[in-house]
Amino acid sequence: MAFAKPTLLKGISELSEAYDGFIIDLFGVVHNGETAFAGAIDCLAHLITHGKRVVLLSNSPRRKQEVSDHLLGMGIPMRSMTG
């Protein structure tokens, strides 16, 4: 059985028109544990501004408030979080 060659995307912007919502992992996608990745905050803001539902996913053993505080410390606004 032959498989199609995967398409490499430059970012979520290439998918944003096709979907109403996004589940985005935090560590390794939005931040490295200490700082937000370049463009991550703008990307989240863009999705929210365009009416997309964004759920940030984490397997961190920390409670929601602690994770939220950590994200705020990296400059990721609470309005970027849904769910």
N, C-alpha and C positions, 0 to 999 in steps of 0.2 A: 504494500500500500504506500503510495506517495503522499507526502505531506506538503502543504503549501509553505513557501518560505515566509517566515514571520516578517511583518512590517515594523520597522523601527520608527518610533514616534519621537519628535523633538520635545514634546511636552503634552500636558493635558489639554492645552488650547486646541489641539487637533481633534480632540474628542468632545469638547464642551458643547457643541451644537447638537450632537447626536444623543445626549443623555440629559435627564432631568436632575439626576443626583449622583453623588460621588461618595464612595467610602475610601478614605485616604489614611493609610498607615502613618503614624507619626515618626517613629525612630527610623532613620535612614531614608525617609522620603521628604518629610517636612523639616527635620532637624537632625543634628548629629549627637544630641544629648546635652550640648552646651549652647549652640547657636543655630538659628534658623538658616536653612540653605538659601542661597541667593535666588530670589524670585519666588520663593515659597509663599511669603506673606502676600505679595502682589497677586499670585495665582489664586489663593484662597479668596482674597477680596474681589477679584474679577468674577469668580464663580458665584459668590454671594450676590454681588451687584447685578448679575445677569439672571437672578432668580433661581439659581441652582441650589438644591439641598446638599449640604456638605456634612458628612459625619466623619469625625476624626477618630481613628481606631488605634487602640494601644493595648498591648499585653503586659503593660507595666503592673507590678504588684501594688502600686500606690493607689490611694483613693482618688476619686475624681477631682476633688478640690485641690489636692496637692499637685496633680498633673496640670490642672488649669492654671494654678499659680506659677508653675514652672514655665508654661507656655507664654503667659503674660510677661514673665521676666525676659523672654527671648523676643518680645515684641509681637507675638501672635495674639491678635485681639480676640476676646471672648465672642464677638459677633461672628467669628469664623467657625464657631462650634454649634452644631445642631445635633440634637439627640442625646 
